[in-house]
Amino acid sequence: MNAAIPLTQRLAGKVALITGGASGIGACTAKLFVKHGAKVIVADVQDQLGRSLCQEIGPAETVFDVHCDVTCDSDVQNAVDTAISKYGKLDIMFSNAGVHGEMESRIILSDNTNFKRVFDVNVYGAFLAAKHAARVMIPAKTGCIIFTSSVASVVSEEISHAYVASKHAVVGLANNLCVELGQYGIRVNCISPFGVATPMLQKGLGIMEKRKVEELVSSAANLKGVVLEAEDIAEAALYLGSDDSKYVSGINLVVDGGYSITNPSFGMVFKSHLSSTHPSQN
């Protein structure tokens, strides 16, 4: 009988705060971070969900939840201050909270209030997370800030202008912070996933069955035979939050199976032409 292989705890001794940590990518990341030895604060507006998640993951001294609306400065400040009062430091800020907003892609039909709301959560929320993280990381001269952006930050599609613009803004914010905070030993990076069947995407598509969303996303993917899951993005966050990436700063880690470097348009037209002119090849 083989002895169990001990887990290398890549975040042993580290303290992490995850916004939007109660569900989707944030919840998967909270679980993985705790598994790797981190103390985790789950910050979210979904109080009951956050509480249940923390009870599932581990004891209160290891993981706990705080109410946090990322558009509210005092909420974000409180989340960071709670981490400091409870654990004495903050090593990782994972600014993951985000909203998709309406799915309307036509600008003349886009709702102004929706546009502002998406920017409030996705950009202003990211700004507040970084600001309060930097407040405690600068004196410590160490730390790591990670943002969840999107493949929409590197490739354009016919989707919501608010969402696309906000995710570009997050990457720009991260780049600028990288330049400023490097002198304090603070690393700043982004993760940009392809479509992941999270509750947010399921709601946006109006498809509540996870498997159907995964099938839809996979049908459009470049890399076949594998499904992108929230756990895969958590693994990317684990890498960027750990000392394995001690000299990695200022990158936008695109986890999209090569989707963003493909352009199928010409190939589709070419194949269509061949099928129409040489029907015997079908």
C-alpha positions in Angstrom: 0.0 0.0 0.0 1.4 3.4 -1.1 1.8 6.1 1.5 -0.2 9.2 0.8 1.9 11.9 -0.9 2.0 14.9 1.3 0.5 18.1 -0.1 3.0 20.9 -0.7 1.3 23.9 0.9 2.2 26.7 -1.5 0.5 29.4 0.6 1.6 28.3 4.0 1.6 31.3 6.4 -0.1 33.6 3.9 -3.2 35.6 4.4 -5.6 36.2 1.5 -8.7 38.3 1.0 -11.0 37.4 -1.9 -13.7 39.7 -3.0 -16.7 38.0 -4.7 -15.5 35.0 -2.7 -18.8 33.4 -1.9 -19.5 31.8 -5.3 -18.0 30.9 -8.7 -14.3 31.5 -9.2 -14.0 33.2 -5.8 -15.4 30.2 -3.9 -13.2 27.7 -5.8 -10.2 29.9 -5.0 -11.0 30.2 -1.3 -11.2 26.4 -1.1 -7.8 26.0 -2.9 -6.1 28.7 -0.9 -7.1 27.1 2.4 -6.0 23.7 1.1 -2.6 25.2 0.4 -2.3 26.6 3.9 -3.6 30.2 3.6 -5.8 32.0 6.0 -8.7 33.3 3.9 -11.2 36.1 4.3 -14.2 35.7 2.0 -15.7 39.1 1.2 -19.0 39.2 -0.6 -22.5 40.7 -0.5 -23.9 37.2 -0.5 -23.8 36.8 3.3 -25.5 33.5 3.7 -23.7 31.9 0.8 -20.3 33.2 2.2 -21.1 31.8 5.7 -22.1 28.4 4.3 -19.0 28.2 2.2 -16.7 29.0 5.1 -18.4 26.4 7.3 -17.8 23.9 4.5 -14.2 24.8 4.0 -12.8 24.8 7.5 -12.7 26.3 11.1 -13.2 30.0 11.8 -9.6 30.5 12.6 -8.7 29.5 9.0 -11.5 31.0 6.9 -14.3 33.4 7.7 -16.6 35.7 5.8 -17.2 39.5 5.9 -20.0 41.5 4.3 -18.4 43.5 1.5 -20.0 45.6 -1.2 -16.9 46.4 -3.3 -18.5 49.7 -4.5 -18.6 50.9 -0.8 -15.3 52.3 0.4 -16.0 51.6 4.1 -16.9 48.0 3.3 -13.6 47.4 1.5 -11.7 49.2 4.2 -13.4 47.1 6.9 -12.6 43.9 5.1 -8.9 44.7 4.9 -8.9 46.1 8.5 -10.5 42.8 9.7 -7.8 40.8 8.0 -5.2 42.9 9.8 -6.8 42.7 13.2 -7.4 39.0 13.0 -4.2 37.9 11.3 -1.8 40.8 11.5 -1.1 41.1 7.8 -2.5 40.8 4.3 -0.3 39.0 1.7 -2.8 38.5 -1.2 -5.7 40.6 -2.4 -7.7 38.8 -5.0 -10.0 41.4 -6.4 -12.4 39.0 -8.1 -15.9 40.5 -7.6 -17.6 41.5 -10.8 -20.8 41.7 -12.7 -21.7 41.2 -16.4 -24.6 43.5 -16.5 -27.1 43.4 -19.3 -26.1 41.3 -22.4 -27.2 44.0 -24.9 -24.4 44.5 -27.4 -25.9 47.4 -29.4 -24.7 50.8 -28.1 -27.9 52.7 -29.0 -29.9 50.2 -27.0 -27.4 50.1 -24.1 -28.8 51.3 -20.8 -26.9 54.2 -19.2 -27.6 53.1 -15.6 -26.3 49.6 -16.4 -23.1 51.0 -17.8 -22.4 52.9 -14.7 -23.3 49.9 -12.5 -20.9 47.6 -14.3 -18.1 50.2 -14.0 -18.9 50.7 -10.3 -18.4 47.1 -9.5 -15.8 46.0 -12.0 -13.5 49.0 -12.0 -14.2 51.2 -9.0 -14.5 48.0 -6.9 -11.1 46.9 -8.2 -9.7 50.3 -7.5 -10.9 50.2 -3.9 -9.6 46.7 -3.3 -6.2 47.7 -4.6 -6.1 51.0 -2.7 -6.9 49.4 0.7 -4.6 46.4 0.0 -1.7 48.8 -0.9 -2.4 50.8 2.3 -1.3 47.8 4.4 1.1 46.2 1.9 3.3 49.3 1.3 4.5 49.5 5.0 5.1 45.7 4.9 7.1 46.1 1.6 5.5 42.9 0.3 2.3 41.6 -1.1 0.4 40.5 -4.1 -2.7 42.0 -5.8 -4.6 39.9 -8.4 -7.5 41.0 -10.5 -10.0 38.9 -12.4 -10.4 40.4 -15.8 -11.7 38.5 -18.9 -10.7 37.3 -22.3 -12.8 40.3 -23.4 -9.8 42.4 -22.4 -7.8 41.0 -25.3 -10.4 40.1 -28.0 -13.5 41.9 -29.1 -16.8 40.2 -29.5 -20.4 41.4 -30.0 -21.1 41.6 -26.3 -21.9 44.3 -23.8 -19.8 47.4 -24.2 -19.9 48.1 -20.5 -18.4 44.7 -19.7 -15.7 44.8 -22.3 -14.7 48.4 -21.5 -14.6 47.6 -17.7 -12.4 44.6 -18.2 -9.9 46.6 -20.4 -9.9 49.2 -17.6 -9.0 46.5 -15.0 -6.0 45.5 -17.0 -4.9 49.1 -17.4 -5.3 49.7 -13.6 -3.2 46.6 -12.9 -0.5 47.7 -15.3 -0.2 51.1 -13.7 -0.3 49.7 -10.2 2.5 47.3 -11.1 4.7 50.2 -12.1 3.9 52.2 -8.9 4.0 49.4 -6.4 7.0 47.4 -7.6 9.3 49.6 -5.5 7.6 48.3 -2.4 8.0 44.6 -3.4 4.3 44.4 -4.3 3.4 42.3 -7.4 0.2 43.1 -9.4 -1.3 40.8 -12.0 -4.5 39.9 -13.9 -6.2 36.7 -14.8 -8.4 36.8 -17.9 -10.5 33.6 -18.3 -12.5 32.4 -21.3 -16.1 31.5 -20.5 -16.5 29.7 -17.2 -19.9 28.3 -16.2 -20.2 30.4 -13.0 -23.6 31.5 -11.6 -22.9 34.9 -13.1 -22.6 33.5 -16.7 -25.4 31.1 -16.2 -27.7 34.0 -15.2 -26.4 36.2 -18.0 -27.2 33.5 -20.6 -30.5 32.6 -19.0 -29.3 29.0 -18.7 -29.2 27.7 -15.2 -28.0 24.2 -16.0 -24.2 24.3 -15.6 -23.6 21.4 -18.1 -25.5 23.2 -20.9 -23.5 26.4 -20.4 -20.3 24.3 -20.5 -21.4 22.7 -23.7 -22.2 26.1 -25.2 -18.9 27.6 -24.2 -16.9 24.5 -25.4 -18.6 24.7 -28.8 -17.0 28.1 -29.3 -13.7 27.2 -27.8 -10.4 26.8 -29.6 -9.0 24.0 -27.4 -11.3 21.0 -27.6 -11.6 17.9 -25.4 -11.3 19.8 -22.2 -13.8 22.1 -20.3 -12.6 25.3 -18.6 -13.8 25.2 -15.0 -13.7 27.7 -12.1 -11.1 25.5 -10.5 -8.7 26.1 -13.4 -8.9 29.9 -12.7 -8.3 29.2 -9.0 -5.1 27.3 -9.9 -4.0 30.4 -11.9 -4.6 32.6 -8.8 -2.7 30.1 -6.7 0.3 30.4 -9.0 0.2 34.2 -9.0 -0.4 34.4 -5.2 2.4 32.0 -4.3 6.1 32.4 -4.2 6.3 30.3 -7.4 5.7 33.6 -9.2 7.9 35.7 -7.0 9.2 37.7 -10.0 6.0 37.8 -12.1 4.4 41.2 -12.1 2.5 43.2 -14.7 1.1 40.3 -16.7 -2.4 39.5 -17.9 -2.6 35.7 -17.6 -5.0 34.7 -20.3 -6.6 31.3 -19.6 -8.5 30.8 -22.8 -7.0 27.7 -24.6 -5.7 29.9 -27.4 -9.1 31.4 -28.2 -7.8 35.0 -28.2 -5.1 34.3 -30.9 -7.5 32.7 -33.3 -9.6 34.3 -36.0 -11.9 31.7 -37.6 -13.6 34.1 -40.0 -11.4 33.5 -43.0 -11.3 29.7 -42.4 -15.1 29.6 -42.2 -15.5 31.6 -45.5 -12.8 29.5 -47.2 -14.5 26.2 -46.1 -17.9 27.5 -47.2 -16.5 28.4 -50.6 -14.9 25.0 -51.0 -18.1 23.2 -50.0 -20.1 25.2 -52.5 -17.6 24.8 -55.4 -16.5 21.3 -54.7 -19.6 19.6 -53.1 -18.0 16.1 -53.7 -15.5 17.0 -50.9 -18.2 17.1 -48.3 
